Amino acid sequence: MKALVAVKRVVDYNVKVRVKSGDSVSKLARVHGSKSEWILAANKLASPAALRADAEIFIPQPETPSR
C-alpha cells in the first residue's frame, strides 16, 4: 500500500526594495500589493515617519497572489 504524502511548497513572498525620496509606506504597500501594517512590522518601524530614503526594506506579500 502506498501512502500519499502532501508536499507544501514554501515560497518567499517578500519583496526587497530601496526606498526613494518621496516614497511613503502607504504608497509602497499599494504599489507592491502589501499592507502598511505589514511593512511597518517587517521592518521594525515605529511609524510611517521612520521610513528613510535610500534604506533597503522588505515588503511582505500575501501568501496567495491577488488576482
N, CA, C and O atoms as a GROMACS GRO file, in nm:
protein
  268
    1MET      N    1   0.084  -0.118   0.000
    1MET     CA    2   0.000   0.000   0.000
    1MET      C    3   0.089   0.124   0.000
    1MET      O    4   0.181   0.136   0.081
    2LYS      N    5   0.060   0.215  -0.091
    2LYS     CA    6   0.138   0.338  -0.099
    2LYS      C    7   0.070   0.447  -0.018
    2LYS      O    8  -0.052   0.461  -0.020
    3ALA      N    9   0.152   0.524   0.052
    3ALA     CA   10   0.098   0.636   0.130
    3ALA      C   11   0.106   0.763   0.046
    3ALA      O   12   0.203   0.786  -0.026
    4LEU      N   13   0.004   0.843   0.056
    4LEU     CA   14   0.005   0.972  -0.012
    4LEU      C   15   0.071   1.073   0.080
    4LEU      O   16   0.040   1.080   0.199
    5VAL      N   17   0.160   1.148   0.026
    5VAL     CA   18   0.232   1.247   0.105
    5VAL      C   19   0.200   1.385   0.051
    5VAL      O   20   0.217   1.412  -0.068
    6ALA      N   21   0.154   1.471   0.138
    6ALA     CA   22   0.125   1.609   0.098
    6ALA      C   23   0.256   1.688   0.101
    6ALA      O   24   0.332   1.681   0.197
    7VAL      N   25   0.279   1.761  -0.004
    7VAL     CA   26   0.400   1.842  -0.012
    7VAL      C   27   0.359   1.988  -0.008
    7VAL      O   28   0.277   2.033  -0.087
    8LYS      N   29   0.416   2.060   0.085
    8LYS     CA   30   0.388   2.202   0.096
    8LYS      C   31   0.506   2.278   0.036
    8LYS      O   32   0.620   2.265   0.081
    9ARG      N   33   0.477   2.355  -0.065
    9ARG     CA   34   0.582   2.433  -0.130
    9ARG      C   35   0.598   2.564  -0.056
    9ARG      O   36   0.501   2.638  -0.036
   10VAL      N   37   0.719   2.593  -0.015
   10VAL     CA   38   0.748   2.716   0.057
   10VAL      C   39   0.808   2.815  -0.041
   10VAL      O   40   0.906   2.786  -0.110
   11VAL      N   41   0.746   2.931  -0.048
   11VAL     CA   42   0.791   3.035  -0.140
   11VAL      C   43   0.814   3.162  -0.060
   11VAL      O   44   0.737   3.195   0.030
   12ASP      N   45   0.920   3.233  -0.093
   12ASP     CA   46   0.948   3.360  -0.028
   12ASP      C   47   0.861   3.466  -0.093
   12ASP      O   48   0.882   3.500  -0.209
   13TYR      N   49   0.766   3.518  -0.020
   13TYR     CA   50   0.674   3.618  -0.074
   13TYR      C   51   0.714   3.759  -0.035
   13TYR      O   52   0.632   3.851  -0.041
   14ASN      N   53   0.838   3.778   0.006
   14ASN     CA   54   0.884   3.911   0.042
   14ASN      C   55   0.956   3.975  -0.076
   14ASN      O   56   1.028   3.908  -0.150
   15VAL      N   57   0.935   4.103  -0.091
   15VAL     CA   58   1.000   4.180  -0.196
   15VAL      C   59   1.094   4.277  -0.126
   15VAL      O   60   1.056   4.342  -0.028
   16LYS      N   61   1.216   4.286  -0.174
   16LYS     CA   62   1.315   4.377  -0.118
   16LYS      C   63   1.323   4.500  -0.208
   16LYS      O   64   1.342   4.487  -0.329
   17VAL      N   65   1.307   4.619  -0.150
   17VAL     CA   66   1.314   4.742  -0.230
   17VAL      C   67   1.401   4.846  -0.162
   17VAL      O   68   1.420   4.843  -0.040
   18ARG      N   69   1.454   4.937  -0.241
   18ARG     CA   70   1.528   5.051  -0.188
   18ARG      C   71   1.432   5.170  -0.192
   18ARG      O   72   1.376   5.202  -0.297
   19VAL      N   73   1.414   5.233  -0.077
   19VAL     CA   74   1.322   5.345  -0.065
   19VAL      C   75   1.378   5.466  -0.139
   19VAL      O   76   1.496   5.499  -0.126
   20LYS      N   77   1.292   5.530  -0.218
   20LYS     CA   78   1.331   5.650  -0.291
   20LYS      C   79   1.272   5.773  -0.222
   20LYS      O   80   1.174   5.764  -0.149
   21SER      N   81   1.333   5.887  -0.246
   21SER     CA   82   1.281   6.012  -0.193
   21SER      C   83   1.137   6.029  -0.242
   21SER      O   84   1.110   6.012  -0.361
   22GLY      N   85   1.047   6.061  -0.154
   22GLY     CA   86   0.906   6.078  -0.191
   22GLY      C   87   0.822   5.954  -0.168
   22GLY      O   88   0.699   5.962  -0.172
   23ASP      N   89   0.885   5.838  -0.144
   23ASP     CA   90   0.810   5.716  -0.114
   23ASP      C   91   0.747   5.726   0.025
   23ASP      O   92   0.802   5.791   0.114
   24SER      N   93   0.635   5.662   0.041
   24SER     CA   94   0.571   5.651   0.173
   24SER      C   95   0.536   5.505   0.195
   24SER      O   96   0.531   5.426   0.100
   25VAL      N   97   0.511   5.469   0.318
   25VAL     CA   98   0.474   5.332   0.349
   25VAL      C   99   0.345   5.295   0.276
   25VAL      O  100   0.334   5.186   0.220
   26SER      N  101   0.248   5.385   0.277
   26SER     CA  102   0.121   5.354   0.210
   26SER      C  103   0.138   5.341   0.059
   26SER      O  104   0.074   5.256  -0.003
   27LYS      N  105   0.223   5.424  -0.001
   27LYS     CA  106   0.248   5.414  -0.145
   27LYS      C  107   0.317   5.282  -0.179
   27LYS      O  108   0.278   5.214  -0.274
   28LEU      N  109   0.418   5.245  -0.102
   28LEU     CA  110   0.488   5.118  -0.126
   28LEU      C  111   0.394   5.000  -0.109
   28LEU      O  112   0.399   4.904  -0.186
   29ALA      N  113   0.307   5.007  -0.008
   29ALA     CA  114   0.209   4.899   0.013
   29ALA      C  115   0.116   4.887  -0.106
   29ALA      O  116   0.090   4.777  -0.155
   30ARG      N  117   0.066   4.999  -0.153
   30ARG     CA  118  -0.027   4.999  -0.267
   30ARG      C  119   0.041   4.946  -0.394
   30ARG      O  120  -0.016   4.862  -0.464
   31VAL      N  121   0.160   4.994  -0.423
   31VAL     CA  122   0.232   4.955  -0.545
   31VAL      C  123   0.269   4.807  -0.544
   31VAL      O  124   0.266   4.742  -0.649
   32HIS      N  125   0.303   4.754  -0.426
   32HIS     CA  126   0.352   4.616  -0.418
   32HIS      C  127   0.248   4.517  -0.366
   32HIS      O  128   0.281   4.402  -0.338
   33GLY      N  129   0.122   4.560  -0.353
   33GLY     CA  130   0.015   4.469  -0.311
   33GLY      C  131   0.029   4.421  -0.168
   33GLY      O  132  -0.006   4.307  -0.137
   34SER      N  133   0.080   4.506  -0.081
   34SER     CA  134   0.100   4.471   0.059
   34SER      C  135   0.011   4.557   0.146
   34SER      O  136  -0.082   4.621   0.097
   35LYS      N  137   0.039   4.560   0.274
   35LYS     CA  138  -0.033   4.644   0.369
   35LYS      C  139   0.068   4.724   0.450
   35LYS      O  140   0.176   4.675   0.484
   36SER      N  141   0.032   4.848   0.481
   36SER     CA  142   0.120   4.935   0.559
   36SER      C  143   0.162   4.870   0.690
   36SER      O  144   0.279   4.877   0.729
   37GLU      N  145   0.067   4.807   0.758
   37GLU     CA  146   0.096   4.745   0.888
   37GLU      C  147   0.202   4.635   0.873
   37GLU      O  148   0.289   4.621   0.959
   38TRP      N  149   0.194   4.559   0.765
   38TRP     CA  150   0.290   4.450   0.742
   38TRP      C  151   0.430   4.508   0.720
   38TRP      O  152   0.528   4.455   0.773
   39ILE      N  153   0.437   4.616   0.642
   39ILE     CA  154   0.568   4.678   0.614
   39ILE      C  155   0.630   4.733   0.742
   39ILE      O  156   0.748   4.712   0.768
   40LEU      N  157   0.549   4.802   0.821
   40LEU     CA  158   0.600   4.858   0.947
   40LEU      C  159   0.652   4.747   1.038
   40LEU      O  160   0.760   4.759   1.096
   41ALA      N  161   0.576   4.639   1.051
   41ALA     CA  162   0.615   4.528   1.140
   41ALA      C  163   0.738   4.455   1.088
   41ALA      O  164   0.829   4.424   1.164
   42ALA      N  165   0.742   4.427   0.958
   42ALA     CA  166   0.853   4.351   0.899
   42ALA      C  167   0.985   4.425   0.909
   42ALA      O  168   1.092   4.363   0.915
   43ASN      N  169   0.978   4.558   0.911
   43ASN     CA  170   1.099   4.639   0.914
   43ASN      C  171   1.122   4.707   1.048
   43ASN      O  172   1.211   4.790   1.063
   44LYS      N  173   1.041   4.669   1.146
   44LYS     CA  174   1.051   4.722   1.282
   44LYS      C  175   1.054   4.874   1.283
   44LYS      O  176   1.136   4.936   1.351
   45LEU      N  177   0.962   4.933   1.206
   45LEU     CA  178   0.949   5.078   1.202
   45LEU      C  179   0.842   5.120   1.302
   45LEU      O  180   0.732   5.063   1.302
   46ALA      N  181   0.873   5.217   1.385
   46ALA     CA  182   0.779   5.262   1.488
   46ALA      C  183   0.659   5.334   1.428
   46ALA      O  184   0.549   5.327   1.482
   47SER      N  185   0.680   5.402   1.316
   47SER     CA  186   0.573   5.475   1.249
   47SER      C  187   0.611   5.496   1.103
   47SER      O  188   0.727   5.477   1.066
   48PRO      N  189   0.515   5.535   1.020
   48PRO     CA  190   0.548   5.563   0.880
   48PRO      C  191   0.654   5.672   0.865
   48PRO      O  192   0.729   5.674   0.767
   49ALA      N  193   0.661   5.763   0.960
   49ALA     CA  194   0.759   5.872   0.954
   49ALA      C  195   0.903   5.821   0.970
   49ALA      O  196   0.997   5.892   0.937
   50ALA      N  197   0.920   5.699   1.018
   50ALA     CA  198   1.053   5.642   1.038
   50ALA      C  199   1.115   5.592   0.906
   50ALA      O  200   1.234   5.558   0.903
   51LEU      N  201   1.036   5.587   0.799
   51LEU     CA  202   1.087   5.543   0.669
   51LEU      C  203   1.184   5.646   0.614
   51LEU      O  204   1.152   5.765   0.612
   52ARG      N  205   1.299   5.603   0.570
   52ARG     CA  206   1.403   5.694   0.520
   52ARG      C  207   1.444   5.657   0.377
   52ARG      O  208   1.453   5.539   0.342
   53ALA      N  209   1.468   5.760   0.297
   53ALA     CA  210   1.515   5.739   0.160
   53ALA      C  211   1.648   5.665   0.162
   53ALA      O  212   1.729   5.684   0.254
   54ASP      N  213   1.670   5.583   0.064
   54ASP     CA  214   1.791   5.503   0.042
   54ASP      C  215   1.802   5.384   0.137
   54ASP      O  216   1.903   5.313   0.135
   55ALA      N  217   1.701   5.362   0.219
   55ALA     CA  218   1.700   5.243   0.306
   55ALA      C  219   1.649   5.125   0.224
   55ALA      O  220   1.564   5.141   0.136
   56GLU      N  221   1.701   5.006   0.252
   56GLU     CA  222   1.654   4.885   0.187
   56GLU      C  223   1.556   4.817   0.283
   56GLU      O  224   1.592   4.786   0.397
   57ILE      N  225   1.434   4.794   0.238
   57ILE     CA  226   1.332   4.735   0.324
   57ILE      C  227   1.266   4.615   0.257
   57ILE      O  228   1.279   4.595   0.136
   58PHE      N  229   1.197   4.536   0.338
   58PHE     CA  230   1.120   4.423   0.289
   58PHE      C  231   0.974   4.464   0.278
   58PHE      O  232   0.920   4.533   0.364
   59ILE      N  233   0.912   4.420   0.172
   59ILE     CA  234   0.768   4.441   0.150
   59ILE      C  235   0.704   4.303   0.158
   59ILE      O  236   0.710   4.228   0.061
   60PRO      N  237   0.641   4.269   0.271
   60PRO     CA  238   0.575   4.138   0.281
   60PRO      C  239   0.459   4.126   0.181
   60PRO      O  240   0.389   4.224   0.153
   61GLN      N  241   0.441   4.008   0.130
   61GLN     CA  242   0.337   3.979   0.033
   61GLN      C  243   0.240   3.877   0.090
   61GLN      O  244   0.278   3.795   0.173
   62PRO      N  245   0.115   3.881   0.046
   62PRO     CA  246   0.022   3.777   0.089
   62PRO      C  247   0.068   3.642   0.034
   62PRO      O  248   0.132   3.637  -0.071
   63GLU      N  249   0.035   3.534   0.104
   63GLU     CA  250   0.077   3.401   0.059
   63GLU      C  251   0.013   3.362  -0.072
   63GLU      O  252   0.076   3.292  -0.153
   64THR      N  253  -0.110   3.404  -0.095
   64THR     CA  254  -0.179   3.374  -0.218
   64THR      C  255  -0.177   3.498  -0.306
   64THR      O  256  -0.229   3.601  -0.265
   65PRO      N  257  -0.119   3.490  -0.423
   65PRO     CA  258  -0.114   3.608  -0.510
   65PRO      C  259  -0.254   3.660  -0.540
   65PRO      O  260  -0.345   3.582  -0.566
   66SER      N  261  -0.270   3.792  -0.535
   66SER     CA  262  -0.400   3.850  -0.563
   66SER      C  263  -0.428   3.842  -0.713
   66SER      O  264  -0.336   3.843  -0.795
   67ARG      N  265  -0.553   3.836  -0.747
   67ARG     CA  266  -0.591   3.823  -0.888
   67ARG      C  267  -0.641   3.952  -0.943
   67ARG      O  268  -0.677   3.959  -1.060
   0.00000   0.00000   0.00000
